Structure formats: C-alpha cells, structure tokens
Amino acid sequence: MIIAQIETIDEIKPIFREYLKYMSRFFKIDNYDLWCKGALKNLQLYLIKEDRHVYLLKKSDVLIGFAMINKHLRFNTKGVAVAEFYIQKGHEKKGYGRKLAEHVFAQLPGNWEVAVTLKNSSALAFWEHVVSSYTHGNFIKKRKPSFSGYGFLFNVSGQSASVL
C-alpha cells in the first residue's frame, strides 16, 4: 500500500467521478452534470492552493482511494478538515480507509474536524470508529443547526491526539 500526495489532477479524475456518483445519493442535486463540473473545477484548486492537500491511496499501483484536506471548517474556528474521503467499492472494510485517515492526520498536526452528513450512516460509523481509535476516545462529537450531520473534533500534536 502506498499513500502519496497528488501530482496531477489526471491521477485522481477517474476515481473522483466515481466518488461524485456515490455522493450524489446523499444530496438533492438539480443538475448532476453542472454539479460534477463544479466539483472538478474545485478539484483544480487543490493543485494551486497551499492550504489544500490530496492524498492518494494505491494498492499495487492501482488507485483505490483518496483523502482531500482543506480549511473549510464547519465546527472549529481554526485547523484543517477532511473535505472528501473515498475508498473504492470492493476495497472498503479492509483497513485501507483507516490507514489513509491515520496517515493524513499524522501529516498535519493541529486541530482537526471531520464533518459527516446524517444521511451517510456508513461514513458516520466509519469516522466515529477511526477517530475514537486514533485519539483513544479523546475527541468531541458535535452537532449544530446549520449542518445536518455530526462533526468529529480533535487535536493532533505530533504523535498524540487530544480533545480541543
């Protein structure tokens, strides 16, 4: 298994389109093609903005997942957030997602948040398990009226994680 930062958008485009199709199940989208076009345009920003990162997960040189990190925060006032996260169908529930998440957390010490919509129950279960394990239970699970979901909030200081 290899985890590396993205070098070109072309590396992620095929799996990103697959991810968009998956995520469209959780949101009301009036114009799917326009929504995808906007998402791909936003993806371009990850190559040019310093505060955004894309980590690719490969198994035997085949891309099976990614994590997109930025500073679009819903719960914290400062820190970083998991913006998008995807493990390709057929590779989930094998520990790859956990390894990718833990790798990404270790790369960027500080305040973290992972916001998950209520509609995505499998992601809620995944993130609660991963964050709880990674932080040894030292995290906050939070709700707020402006977001229909939960935020998992924690702090990573070097190798240890602590609550905010």
Secondary structure, DSSP 4 states (H G I P E B T S, - for coil): -EEEE-S-GGGTHHHHHHHHHHHGGGS--S-HHHHHHHHHHHHHHHHH-TT-EEEEEEETTEEEEEEEEE---SS-SSSEEEEEEEE-TTSTTSSHHHHHHHHHHHHS-EEEEEEEETT-HHHHHHHHHHHHHHHTT--EEEEETTEEEEEEEEEEETTEEE--
